[in-house]
Amino acid sequence: MKKATTLLYIAAFCTGVAQAQPKPAVTAQQSKMNTFISQLMAKMTVDEKIGQLNLVTGGEAKTGEAVSNGVESKIAQGQVGGIFSLTTPGRVRQAQQIAVTKSRLKIPLIFGQDVIHGYKTTFPIPLALAASWDLPLIEKTARVAATEASADGINWTFSPMVDVSRDARWGRVSEGSGEDTYLGSQIAKVMVRGYQGDDLTENNTIMSCVKHFALYGAAESGRDYNTTDMSLDRMYNDYLPPYKAAVDAGAGSVMASFNDINGVPATANKWLLTDVLRKQWGFKGFVTSDYTGVSELIEHGLGDLQQVSARSLKAGMEMDMVSEGYLTTLKKSLQDGKVTIADINNACRLILEAKYKLGLFDDPYKYCSEERAKKEILTPEHLKFARDVAGQTFVLLKNGGNILPLKKSGTVAVIGPLANTKANMPGTWSVNADLSNTMSLIEGLKNVVGNKANILYSVGSNLTADATLQKNATMFGRDIPRDNRPEEDIIKEAVATAQKADVVVAALGESSEMSGESSSRTDIEVPEVQRRLLEALLKTGKPVVLVLFTGRPLAIKWESENVPAILNVWFGGTQAANAIGDVLFGDVNPSGKLAMTFPQNVGQVPLYYSHKNTGRPLAQGAWFTKFRSNYLDVSNDPLYPFGFGLSYTTFSYGDVKLSSNSLRPGQSITAKVTVTNTGKTEGKEVVQLYTRDLVGSSTRPVKELKGFQKISLKPGESKEVTFTISENDLKFYNEALKYVAEPGDFKVFIGPNSRDVKESQFTLVNK
């Protein structure tokens, strides 16, 4: 086995060399930059070069236990290359002024921040944005975020997170684009474009940092920061493509992940950071560690701070976030021969290049305009856009009896622990959110219906019955109400409120901090105390609509079987409450589609549509058959499949029509389907194209997303949707890690989700 593994890694390396990017011709602009930086570095001492590799925190927000100390003094001594979590033009200018007036060489700082799904104007969490399946919309959210962040002093964002995530227990699924390689890759590209624009020297663009490189979303047991163990086949075909898509789109920086890969943590993994990222993909930017990622290598068992710092630098890690291992040990490692001056020079040059590309050497204060901050943050246009975006991300999971949309009349009872909270609405990683324009769900519904309907409220239950989890779930100042009365009294009051109403809206699910970083869960059901409330509300006989707040797929089998209507609203950002009202009352027709599969129970996870077949597959539609790959207690089927989402109207799909039943190299064929709005309401539909390679030199998934289009149809309107399929769409990394399309038979599927599809077949031929 050791020999086989070694051969595979040799193959991986050789493939990387063969596919290494050719060196492009140096442009006049690049030549000018190279000359400037070379002249600057000739003046720098070793200490000043090492200082450029040190990234410290300004202390406004942190994602770990360490906080940087003595920052101002270190800036003046040239010991800091960048700061993150320091905002507002005044504070940024103050720090920058120290760098460009008190340090010897006056090298400006770079200022980073976790701008994840919007800045002061927050948008839905990334998993929700992915559910919009609307690439121009997603790109515009990044553009707005860049505009606001850059107006507040920031020029570097730790986004997009492009980790493929297939285990709903992992809290950080909320921060990514879900389970699919293709969808995640498309979103990665538009997010980078949205942040960076066409010209990084413009003062309303910011440098992106694609993360977490690599495989972080496959942490064992869904437990954050945990080990990852993965075959090269899965790595190259499923998990690496979104990172590469972001790099190909021009991402200026990359952040290493916390996990190990083939036994070596990413922060010190030379194969990953040099052989793959630079030699295979041609990446020219710089790599930063994650928060204390370098010093955490000590706990991984790779040595003391000097050893792990030297190893990280030589692996291809240019910037050390918070650990200060580079600052305190690299000079000694240079003297000891553990690193070379070339190692330090290369890392320093890449950091300086990033600052040059941002235009900081021309104007170190270009992001420090108080006037811009006043005019370009939380503008009416941004708030309206945030409301529009949120409405496109909600997923209608069930609508029995067409309960939705609700009428703007009568009495509506809004009940639940998540109905009367503002701080919970933006979701995890809304560290910059301004809540002055955020409403609770009650306020949002009242705003939408005005005086046309009466809105009642009752808390109904606590978020959880467990005091410890309640405390954890409401940390960071989240304002979820806590009722200390006996549970039966709280529910009794809620039932009385429901009985006064025509319809009940139950606001249940997770708090925003029950998902996100360091928020893994082994139980992904709705908390039991909320379930008991829901049971009591259903017993009133009133129509009940479950408005489900969540940052991950939840196991809601009981809710799906018993509640008439379920609208998954994720965490929708600054304007979430208004947007929920828009959808509940029919001003907006929901069009969101799941970017992650919803399981029946936690025992099914990781669960994803693009799985591979086994040698003993279960017959379609069957549950349990002895000696087949299945469970005794539940079917293999998901509760809601990838790509699923209902509308207030209905759509029908015609048969798939191919322009040819054979595809030749260098050519393409088209797949067409006619989609008709068969309902009475105008609506949007996401038409999805999947393929399957029926015979391959290595096993292939049962379905792979290869294209999608979001269309709008009026009642009775039909539209022919056309997809183009080329040989390139059929390529994959084979056993030797060569990127190939193999001749043979393929199926093509088109439908509204990964399960309910029409299909046809074609053959890829040699000539």
ZAMARGU-4260 file (C-alpha; in steps of 0.2 Angstrom, whole numbers, plus 5000, padded with zeros to 4 digits):
<rodrens>
0) 5000/5000/5000 | 5014/5012/5004 | 5022/5009/4987 | 5005/5012/4978 | 5002/5028/4988
5) 5019/5034/4983 | 5017/5030/4965 | 5000/5040/4965 | 5009/5055/4973 | 5023/5054/4960
10) 5009/5054/4947 | 5001/5069/4955 | 5017/5078/4955 | 5021/5073/4937 | 5004/5078/4931
15) 5006/5095/4939 | 5023/5098/4931 | 5015/5093/4914 | 5000/5105/4917 | 5010/5119/4924
20) 5005/5136/4917 | 5017/5143/4904 | 5025/5159/4909 | 5016/5174/4901 | 5026/5188/4894
25) 5030/5202/4906 | 5020/5217/4903 | 5026/5235/4905 | 5015/5237/4920 | 5022/5221/4928
30) 5040/5227/4923 | 5037/5243/4932 | 5031/5234/4948 | 5045/5222/4948 | 5058/5236/4947
35) 5049/5246/4961 | 5049/5231/4972 | 5066/5226/4968 | 5073/5243/4973 | 5063/5243/4989
40) 5068/5226/4994 | 5086/5231/4991 | 5084/5244/5005 | 5076/5232/5017 | 5084/5223/5032
45) 5080/5205/5035 | 5070/5210/5050 | 5059/5222/5039 | 5057/5208/5026 | 5051/5196/5040
50) 5040/5210/5047 | 5030/5211/5030 | 5025/5193/5033 | 5017/5196/5050 | 4998/5198/5050
55) 4990/5205/5067 | 4973/5208/5073 | 4966/5225/5077 | 4955/5218/5091 | 4938/5223/5085
60) 4933/5205/5081 | 4942/5188/5083 | 4940/5170/5078 | 4952/5162/5090 | 4959/5164/5108
65) 4974/5175/5104 | 4974/5194/5102 | 4989/5203/5095 | 4998/5215/5108 | 5009/5230/5106
70) 5003/5233/5088 | 5007/5251/5086 | 5025/5249/5092 | 5027/5235/5080 | 5020/5245/5065
75) 5033/5259/5069 | 5047/5246/5069 | 5042/5238/5053 | 5036/5222/5061 | 5019/5222/5054
80) 5013/5219/5036 | 4995/5219/5038 | 4980/5221/5051 | 4963/5213/5051 | 4948/5217/5061
85) 4951/5236/5061 | 4938/5246/5053 | 4932/5264/5049 | 4942/5277/5039 | 4948/5286/5055
90) 4955/5270/5064 | 4963/5264/5048 | 4971/5280/5044 | 4978/5281/5061 | 4986/5264/5059
95) 4992/5268/5041 | 4999/5284/5047 | 5011/5275/5059 | 5017/5264/5045 | 5020/5277/5032
100) 5027/5291/5044 | 5036/5282/5058 | 5043/5266/5050 | 5060/5267/5042 | 5054/5263/5024
105) 5036/5269/5026 | 5029/5253/5018 | 5010/5254/5019 | 4999/5241/5028 | 4986/5230/5020
110) 4969/5230/5030 | 4959/5214/5030 | 4942/5209/5037 | 4929/5195/5037 | 4917/5202/5024
115) 4908/5186/5021 | 4890/5190/5015 | 4890/5209/5014 | 4897/5222/5025 | 4886/5234/5035
120) 4872/5230/5023 | 4872/5211/5025 | 4865/5198/5013 | 4859/5181/5016 | 4872/5168/5022
125) 4882/5161/5008 | 4873/5144/5008 | 4857/5154/5006 | 4865/5164/4992 | 4869/5148/4983
130) 4851/5143/4984 | 4847/5158/4973 | 4856/5149/4958 | 4858/5167/4951 | 4876/5171/4947
135) 4874/5189/4942 | 4864/5192/4958 | 4878/5184/4969 | 4891/5194/4960 | 4882/5210/4963
140) 4881/5206/4982 | 4900/5204/4982 | 4902/5221/4972 | 4891/5230/4985 | 4901/5222/4999
145) 4917/5228/4991 | 4910/5245/4989 | 4905/5247/5007 | 4920/5238/5015 | 4932/5249/5004
150) 4923/5264/5010 | 4926/5259/5028 | 4945/5257/5026 | 4946/5239/5021 | 4955/5233/5006
155) 4956/5214/5008 | 4942/5201/5012 | 4944/5183/5018 | 4931/5177/5006 | 4925/5168/4996
160) 4924/5152/5006 | 4923/5138/4993 | 4924/5122/5003 | 4913/5109/4996 | 4903/5103/5011
165) 4893/5087/5012 | 4891/5084/5030 | 4877/5095/5038 | 4884/5092/5055 | 4898/5104/5051
170) 4893/5122/5056 | 4903/5130/5042 | 4892/5124/5028 | 4883/5140/5031 | 4898/5150/5025
175) 4900/5140/5008 | 4890/5136/4993 | 4885/5118/4997 | 4889/5101/4991 | 4891/5103/4973
180) 4908/5105/4963 | 4901/5114/4948 | 4889/5126/4957 | 4902/5130/4969 | 4915/5133/4956
185) 4903/5145/4946 | 4900/5155/4962 | 4918/5155/4967 | 4922/5164/4950 | 4908/5177/4952
190) 4912/5181/4970 | 4930/5185/4965 | 4925/5196/4951 | 4913/5205/4962 | 4926/5209/4975
195) 4940/5213/4964 | 4932/5220/4949 | 4942/5224/4934 | 4955/5235/4942 | 4962/5232/4960
200) 4969/5250/4960 | 4951/5257/4960 | 4947/5263/4978 | 4930/5253/4978 | 4938/5236/4975
205) 4945/5224/4987 | 4957/5209/4986 | 4949/5192/4988 | 4956/5178/4998 | 4949/5161/4993
210) 4948/5149/5008 | 4951/5137/5015 | 4964/5128/5005 | 4960/5114/5005 | 4947/5101/5009
215) 4942/5109/5025 | 4923/5105/5021 | 4927/5086/5023 | 4932/5087/5041 | 4929/5070/5049
220) 4913/5068/5059 | 4908/5085/5054 | 4918/5092/5068 | 4927/5109/5065 | 4946/5109/5063
225) 4946/5090/5062 | 4957/5079/5052 | 4953/5076/5033 | 4957/5060/5024 | 4953/5059/5006
230) 4958/5050/4990 | 4966/5059/4976 | 4952/5054/4965 | 4939/5063/4976 | 4951/5077/4979
235) 4954/5082/4961 | 4937/5078/4954 | 4926/5085/4968 | 4935/5096/4981 | 4949/5105/4972
240) 4939/5113/4957 | 4931/5127/4966 | 4947/5133/4973 | 4955/5132/4956 | 4940/5142/4949
245) 4943/5156/4961 | 4962/5156/4957 | 4958/5156/4938 | 4946/5171/4941 | 4961/5180/4948
250) 4960/5179/4967 | 4974/5189/4974 | 4977/5178/4989 | 4973/5161/4997 | 4970/5155/5015
255) 4976/5138/5020 | 4965/5127/5030 | 4967/5120/5047 | 4966/5102/5043 | 4979/5090/5038
260) 4980/5082/5020 | 4989/5066/5018 | 4996/5068/5036 | 5003/5085/5034 | 4993/5100/5039
265) 4989/5112/5025 | 4998/5127/5033 | 5014/5117/5031 | 5010/5106/5016 | 5022/5110/5002
270) 5014/5098/4990 | 4998/5107/4992 | 5004/5125/4993 | 5018/5124/4980 | 5016/5109/4969
275) 4997/5110/4967 | 4994/5129/4969 | 5009/5136/4961 | 5016/5123/4949 | 5000/5115/4943
280) 4988/5130/4944 | 5000/5145/4941 | 4995/5155/4956 | 5004/5171/4957 | 4997/5179/4973
285) 5001/5176/4991 | 4996/5163/5004 | 4991/5167/5022 | 4988/5155/5036 | 4971/5155/5045
290) 4970/5162/5063 | 4985/5155/5073 | 4987/5142/5060 | 5006/5142/5061 | 5007/5140/5080
295) 4993/5127/5079 | 5005/5116/5070 | 5013/5113/5087 | 4998/5104/5093 | 4997/5094/5077
300) 5014/5087/5083 | 5026/5095/5070 | 5038/5103/5082 | 5041/5119/5092 | 5037/5136/5085
305) 5053/5138/5076 | 5052/5122/5068 | 5034/5124/5062 | 5037/5142/5056 | 5052/5137/5046
310) 5042/5122/5038 | 5027/5133/5034 | 5038/5146/5025 | 5047/5133/5015 | 5030/5125/5011
315) 5024/5141/5002 | 5015/5150/5017 | 5019/5169/5015 | 5009/5177/5029 | 5008/5172/5047
320) 4991/5177/5054 | 4992/5181/5073 | 5004/5167/5078 | 5019/5179/5076 | 5030/5163/5073
325) 5038/5171/5058 | 5042/5187/5067 | 5050/5179/5082 | 5059/5164/5074 | 5063/5166/5056
330) 5079/5176/5058 | 5086/5163/5070 | 5080/5149/5057 | 5090/5159/5044 | 5105/5159/5055
335) 5103/5140/5058 | 5101/5136/5040 | 5083/5130/5042 | 5077/5143/5029 | 5086/5153/5016
340) 5086/5172/5012 | 5078/5167/4996 | 5063/5159/5005 | 5061/5176/5015 | 5063/5187/4999
345) 5050/5177/4989 | 5037/5178/5003 | 5041/5197/5006 | 5040/5201/4987 | 5023/5193/4986
350) 5016/5203/5000 | 5023/5219/4993 | 5016/5215/4976 | 4999/5213/4983 | 5000/5231/4991
355) 5007/5237/4974 | 4992/5230/4965 | 4980/5238/4977 | 4988/5255/4973 | 4994/5257/4991
360) 5011/5264/4987 | 5003/5277/4976 | 4991/5282/4990 | 4991/5273/5006 | 4976/5282/5012
365) 4965/5278/4997 | 4953/5268/5008 | 4952/5282/5021 | 4938/5293/5015 | 4925/5298/5028
370) 4915/5306/5014 | 4914/5289/5005 | 4909/5280/5021 | 4895/5292/5024 | 4888/5291/5006
375) 4891/5273/5001 | 4887/5262/5016 | 4869/5257/5020 | 4862/5267/5005 | 4844/5265/5001
380) 4849/5256/4985 | 4859/5244/4995 | 4845/5240/5007 | 4832/5238/4993 | 4844/5226/4984
385) 4847/5216/5001 | 4828/5214/5002 | 4827/5208/4984 | 4841/5196/4986 | 4834/5188/5002
390) 4818/5185/4993 | 4827/5175/4980 | 4836/5163/4992 | 4821/5156/5002 | 4816/5139/4998
395) 4798/5133/4999 | 4800/5115/5005 | 4781/5111/5006 | 4765/5120/5003 | 4751/5108/5007
400) 4734/5114/5002 | 4742/5130/4994 | 4741/5138/5011 | 4754/5150/5005 | 4754/5164/5000
405) 4744/5171/5015 | 4731/5184/5013 | 4734/5202/5019 | 4719/5201/5030 | 4712/5193/5046
410) 4723/5189/5060 | 4740/5181/5059 | 4749/5173/5075 | 4768/5174/5074 | 4774/5162/5087
415) 4792/5155/5092 | 4808/5160/5100 | 4815/5167/5083 | 4800/5178/5080 | 4806/5193/5090
420) 4825/5195/5087 | 4834/5207/5076 | 4852/5202/5080 | 4849/5184/5074 | 4842/5189/5057
425) 4859/5193/5048 | 4866/5176/5052 | 4884/5170/5057 | 4899/5180/5051 | 4889/5196/5050
430) 4903/5204/5061 | 4901/5221/5053 | 4882/5221/5052 | 4873/5237/5056 | 4856/5232/5065
435) 4849/5250/5063 | 4840/5244/5047 | 4836/5226/5053 | 4819/5221/5059 | 4812/5206/5069
440) 4801/5195/5060 | 4786/5202/5069 | 4791/5220/5063 | 4794/5214/5046 | 4777/5206/5044
445) 4768/5221/5051 | 4778/5232/5039 | 4773/5222/5024 | 4754/5220/5028 | 4752/5237/5036
450) 4735/5239/5044 | 4727/5226/5032 | 4730/5212/5044 | 4732/5210/5063 | 4748/5202/5069
455) 4749/5194/5086 | 4764/5187/5095 | 4769/5174/5108 | 4786/5168/5112 | 4780/5150/5112
460) 4796/5141/5119 | 4814/5144/5122 | 4827/5141/5109 | 4832/5125/5118 | 4828/5117/5134
465) 4846/5114/5138 | 4853/5129/5147 | 4871/5126/5141 | 4866/5125/5123 | 4855/5140/5126
470) 4870/5150/5132 | 4881/5145/5118 | 4868/5148/5105 | 4865/5166/5111 | 4883/5171/5113
475) 4890/5186/5104 | 4875/5197/5110 | 4861/5188/5100 | 4845/5195/5107 | 4834/5179/5107
480) 4822/5180/5121 | 4823/5168/5136 | 4807/5164/5146 | 4810/5157/5163 | 4792/5152/5166
485) 4788/5133/5166 | 4787/5126/5148 | 4768/5121/5150 | 4764/5139/5154 | 4773/5146/5139
490) 4765/5134/5127 | 4748/5137/5135 | 4750/5156/5131 | 4755/5152/5113 | 4740/5140/5110
495) 4729/5154/5117 | 4737/5166/5105 | 4735/5154/5090 | 4717/5151/5094 | 4713/5170/5091
500) 4721/5169/5074 | 4716/5163/5056 | 4734/5156/5053 | 4749/5153/5063 | 4767/5157/5057
505) 4779/5147/5068 | 4797/5155/5068 | 4808/5140/5073 | 4824/5132/5070 | 4842/5137/5074
510) 4849/5153/5081 | 4862/5161/5070 | 4876/5155/5081 | 4871/5137/5081 | 4879/5136/5064
515) 4895/5144/5058 | 4913/5142/5064 | 4915/5131/5079 | 4897/5127/5079 | 4896/5109/5074
520) 4881/5098/5079 | 4878/5080/5081 | 4859/5083/5082 | 4853/5092/5067 | 4835/5091/5071
525) 4824/5106/5077 | 4827/5107/5096 | 4814/5096/5106 | 4807/5110/5115 | 4802/5119/5099
530) 4795/5102/5092 | 4783/5101/5107 | 4777/5119/5104 | 4774/5114/5086 | 4764/5099/5091
535) 4753/5110/5102 | 4750/5123/5088 | 4745/5109/5076 | 4733/5102/5088 | 4723/5119/5088
540) 4718/5114/5070 | 4724/5131/5064 | 4734/5131/5047 | 4752/5132/5052 | 4766/5138/5042
545) 4784/5134/5048 | 4796/5148/5044 | 4812/5138/5047 | 4828/5148/5051 | 4844/5138/5049
550) 4862/5139/5043 | 4863/5120/5037 | 4852/5107/5031 | 4841/5100/5046 | 4833/5083/5048
555) 4815/5089/5048 | 4807/5073/5043 | 4793/5074/5057 | 4790/5092/5052 | 4789/5088/5034
560) 4776/5074/5038 | 4765/5084/5050 | 4767/5103/5045 | 4756/5109/5030 | 4769/5122/5024
565) 4787/5125/5027 | 4797/5140/5020 | 4816/5138/5023 | 4822/5156/5026 | 4840/5153/5031
570) 4847/5169/5039 | 4843/5182/5026 | 4853/5197/5031 | 4849/5215/5035 | 4832/5215/5026
575) 4827/5197/5030 | 4811/5201/5040 | 4804/5212/5026 | 4809/5199/5013 | 4801/5185/5023
580) 4785/5195/5023 | 4786/5198/5005 | 4786/5180/5001 | 4774/5174/5015 | 4761/5187/5008
585) 4764/5184/4990 | 4773/5200/4984 | 4787/5189/4979 | 4786/5171/4972 | 4799/5160/4980
590) 4812/5152/4968 | 4826/5146/4979 | 4833/5129/4976 | 4843/5119/4989 | 4862/5119/4987
595) 4863/5105/5000 | 4853/5089/5002 | 4842/5088/5017 | 4843/5071/5025 | 4829/5061/5034
600) 4840/5059/5049 | 4858/5063/5055 | 4863/5045/5052 | 4862/5047/5033 | 4876/5061/5033
605) 4886/5064/5024 | 4873/5064/5010 | 4874/5071/4993 | 4867/5068/4976 | 4883/5065/4966
610) 4887/5049/4975 | 4895/5034/4966 | 4886/5018/4963 | 4891/5002/4973 | 4893/4985/4966
615) 4877/4981/4976 | 4865/4996/4972 | 4848/4997/4979 | 4834/4995/4965 | 4826/5012/4962
620) 4811/5015/4973 | 4815/5001/4985 | 4819/5003/5003 | 4827/4987/5011 | 4834/4972/5001
625) 4845/4960/5010 | 4863/4961/5004 | 4861/4977/4995 | 4868/4994/5000 | 4855/5001/5012
630) 4849/5004/5029 | 4837/4994/5040 | 4828/5008/5047 | 4827/5022/5034 | 4827/5022/5015
635) 4842/5029/5006 | 4832/5044/4999 | 4835/5061/5005 | 4821/5071/5013 | 4823/5085/5000
640) 4836/5082/4986 | 4849/5094/4980 | 4841/5107/4968 | 4824/5105/4976 | 4812/5120/4979
645) 4794/5124/4976 | 4785/5139/4969 | 4768/5147/4971 | 4765/5141/4953 | 4769/5125/4944
650) 4780/5120/4930 | 4780/5106/4918 | 4795/5099/4908 | 4794/5092/4890 | 4806/5078/4884
655) 4824/5081/4882 | 4829/5083/4864 | 4847/5081/4858 | 4854/5089/4842 | 4864/5073/4840
660) 4866/5056/4848 | 4885/5057/4846 | 4898/5069/4851 | 4915/5071/4843 | 4930/5079/4850
665) 4931/5098/4847 | 4912/5098/4843 | 4897/5101/4854 | 4879/5095/4854 | 4864/5104/4862
670) 4851/5098/4874 | 4834/5106/4873 | 4819/5105/4884 | 4802/5115/4884 | 4797/5122/4901
675) 4779/5128/4904 | 4772/5138/4918 | 4756/5128/4921 | 4750/5138/4936 | 4741/5155/4938
680) 4756/5165/4945 | 4772/5172/4936 | 4787/5163/4943 | 4805/5159/4941 | 4812/5141/4938
685) 4830/5135/4939 | 4832/5122/4925 | 4846/5110/4929 | 4857/5099/4918 | 4865/5084/4924
690) 4876/5070/4915 | 4882/5053/4919 | 4897/5044/4912 | 4890/5026/4911 | 4907/5017/4908
695) 4923/5024/4914 | 4941/5018/4918 | 4937/5023/4936 | 4920/5024/4945 | 4910/5040/4941
700) 4895/5048/4950 | 4877/5044/4946 | 4874/5062/4942 | 4885/5077/4940 | 4878/5095/4938
705) 4885/5103/4922 | 4873/5118/4919 | 4858/5128/4925 | 4848/5142/4919 | 4836/5153/4929
710) 4821/5158/4919 | 4805/5168/4922 | 4788/5163/4915 | 4771/5171/4915 | 4756/5160/4918
715) 4754/5148/4903 | 4770/5154/4895 | 4782/5141/4888 | 4801/5143/4885 | 4813/5132/4876
720) 4829/5130/4886 | 4845/5126/4877 | 4861/5119/4885 | 4877/5116/4875 | 4887/5100/4879
725) 4905/5099/4874 | 4919/5086/4877 | 4926/5097/4890 | 4910/5096/4900 | 4914/5077/4901
730) 4931/5077/4907 | 4937/5071/4924 | 4954/5066/4932 | 4957/5048/4929 | 4967/5035/4940
735) 4983/5043/4934 | 4976/5060/4937 | 4976/5065/4919 | 4961/5076/4914 | 4952/5066/4901
740) 4935/5063/4893 | 4934/5045/4889 | 4924/5039/4874 | 4908/5030/4878 | 4890/5032/4882
745) 4883/5046/4893 | 4866/5050/4900 | 4859/5068/4901 | 4846/5073/4913 | 4836/5089/4914
750) 4824/5094/4927 | 4819/5105/4942 | 4831/5096/4954 | 4843/5082/4955 | 4829/5069/4957
755) 4814/5073/4946 | 4822/5073/4929 | 4819/5069/4911 | 4833/5060/4902 | 4841/5055/4885
760) 4857/5047/4880 | 4872/5051/4868 | 4889/5043/4864 | 4906/5052/4865 | 4916/5045/4850
765) 4934/5044/4846 | 4933/5052/4829
</rodrens>
